[in-house]
């Protein structure tokens, strides 16, 4: 039940990452059109940057869950049995600790900027906590996803990203040389 709920949250964050990616395209396109018309959109580059940060961080948990992150698996794949599971658990524990530490400090930064009423320095002043919120939410969800996979690994199950990679590999191998299903 908890895994299903978390998957829904990761999916929603992934959808939001996609929305912000589309927003970048819209902002850049609007700025191009505005320049052709001899004007500018105030702080367009700043808003595109905010959207880029939101896209990058909100997509972390979703892409991790679906086996889309780049990982160095040379050692993990070379080790089998208990040694492989132990090495994977150590890697996940290290990643979880680093990610949750980053999440802690990011949340602290957001709360501090909220309480101080800090605003951005662009032409259009925006409360600084607002664009930072996507980063805080995204990195926190990523940390939770890593902890969830660490718990799965310690319980003797494959982490979700390995299951996703296996599903992806099965889909690739079930096609002919033109990419069509067999």
KAUR-V366956 format. One record per residue. N is the residue number from 0. RES is the residue in three letters. PSI is psi in degrees with one decimal (none if undefined). BURIAL is I if it has 24 or more other ideal C-beta (glycine too) atoms within 12 Angstrom, else O. Layout:
# KAUR-V366956
n;res;psi;burial
N;RES;PSI;BURIAL
N;RES;PSI;BURIAL
This chain:
# KAUR-V366956
n;res;psi;burial
0;UNK;-45.9;O
1;UNK;-41.0;O
2;UNK;-41.7;O
3;UNK;-41.5;O
4;UNK;-44.2;O
5;UNK;-40.1;I
6;UNK;-39.2;I
7;UNK;-39.3;O
8;UNK;-43.4;I
9;UNK;-41.1;I
10;UNK;-45.0;O
11;UNK;-40.7;O
12;UNK;-38.0;I
13;UNK;-39.8;I
14;UNK;-43.4;O
15;UNK;-37.5;I
16;UNK;-41.0;I
17;UNK;-39.4;O
18;UNK;-44.3;O
19;UNK;-30.8;I
20;UNK;-42.6;O
21;UNK;-38.6;O
22;UNK;-37.4;I
23;UNK;-45.6;I
24;UNK;-43.7;O
25;UNK;-44.8;O
26;UNK;-46.4;I
27;UNK;-43.2;O
28;UNK;-42.5;O
29;UNK;-37.8;O
30;UNK;-38.1;O
31;UNK;-46.6;O
32;UNK;-42.6;O
33;UNK;-40.9;O
34;UNK;-35.7;O
35;UNK;-27.0;O
36;UNK;5.4;O
37;UNK;21.3;O
38;UNK;-177.2;O
39;UNK;164.9;O
40;UNK;115.4;O
41;UNK;129.8;O
42;UNK;24.9;O
43;UNK;-43.2;I
44;UNK;-34.2;O
45;UNK;-45.0;I
46;UNK;-36.3;I
47;UNK;-38.5;I
48;UNK;-40.5;I
49;UNK;-43.3;I
50;UNK;-37.1;I
51;UNK;-44.2;I
52;UNK;-44.6;I
53;UNK;-44.1;I
54;UNK;-46.9;I
55;UNK;-46.6;I
56;UNK;-37.7;I
57;UNK;-23.9;I
58;UNK;-6.8;I
59;UNK;-53.6;I
60;UNK;-42.5;I
61;UNK;-47.3;I
62;UNK;-34.5;I
63;UNK;-44.8;I
64;UNK;-30.6;I
65;UNK;15.3;I
66;UNK;27.2;I
67;UNK;-5.3;O
68;UNK;147.8;I
69;UNK;123.6;O
70;UNK;149.7;O
71;UNK;104.8;O
72;UNK;13.7;O
73;UNK;-48.7;O
74;UNK;-41.3;O
75;UNK;-42.4;I
76;UNK;-27.4;O
77;UNK;-24.8;O
78;UNK;138.6;O
79;UNK;162.4;O
80;UNK;-141.6;O
81;UNK;-38.9;O
82;UNK;-43.8;O
83;UNK;-42.9;O
84;UNK;-38.7;I
85;UNK;-44.9;O
86;UNK;-41.8;O
87;UNK;-41.8;I
88;UNK;-40.4;I
89;UNK;-42.3;O
90;UNK;-43.8;I
91;UNK;-38.7;I
92;UNK;-41.3;O
93;UNK;-46.5;O
94;UNK;-41.0;I
95;UNK;-44.1;I
96;UNK;-46.0;O
97;UNK;-43.2;O
98;UNK;-42.9;I
99;UNK;-30.2;I
100;UNK;-43.8;O
101;UNK;-41.8;I
102;UNK;-43.9;I
103;UNK;-48.7;O
104;UNK;-33.0;O
105;UNK;-43.2;I
106;UNK;-41.3;I
107;UNK;-41.0;O
108;UNK;-43.7;O
109;UNK;-47.0;I
110;UNK;-39.6;O
111;UNK;-45.7;O
112;UNK;-31.6;I
113;UNK;-47.7;O
114;UNK;-30.4;O
115;UNK;-15.8;O
116;UNK;29.0;O
117;UNK;143.3;O
118;UNK;161.1;O
119;UNK;163.3;O
120;UNK;10.4;O
121;UNK;-176.7;O
122;UNK;-34.2;O
123;UNK;107.6;O
124;UNK;127.6;O
125;UNK;136.0;O
126;UNK;126.3;O
127;UNK;-29.5;I
128;UNK;-27.6;I
129;UNK;-52.7;I
130;UNK;-24.1;I
131;UNK;-19.2;I
132;UNK;-40.1;I
133;UNK;-38.6;I
134;UNK;-45.9;I
135;UNK;-45.3;I
136;UNK;-45.3;I
137;UNK;-46.1;I
138;UNK;-30.4;I
139;UNK;-45.7;I
140;UNK;-37.9;I
141;UNK;-44.1;I
142;UNK;-42.0;I
143;UNK;-41.1;I
144;UNK;-39.0;I
145;UNK;-43.7;I
146;UNK;-41.0;I
147;UNK;-43.0;I
148;UNK;-31.7;I
149;UNK;-44.8;I
150;UNK;-42.7;O
151;UNK;-42.4;I
152;UNK;-44.5;I
153;UNK;-26.8;O
154;UNK;-1.4;O
155;UNK;7.8;O
156;UNK;161.6;O
157;UNK;143.0;O
158;UNK;159.1;I
159;UNK;-34.6;I
160;UNK;-30.8;I
161;UNK;-41.0;I
162;UNK;-41.2;O
163;UNK;-41.5;I
164;UNK;-40.3;I
165;UNK;-41.2;O
166;UNK;-42.9;O
167;UNK;-41.8;O
168;UNK;-39.7;O
169;UNK;-37.6;O
170;UNK;-37.0;O
171;UNK;-41.9;O
172;UNK;-13.3;O
173;UNK;25.0;O
174;UNK;158.1;O
175;UNK;-175.3;O
176;UNK;-8.8;O
177;UNK;3.9;O
178;UNK;8.4;O
179;UNK;143.2;O
180;UNK;146.2;O
181;UNK;none;O
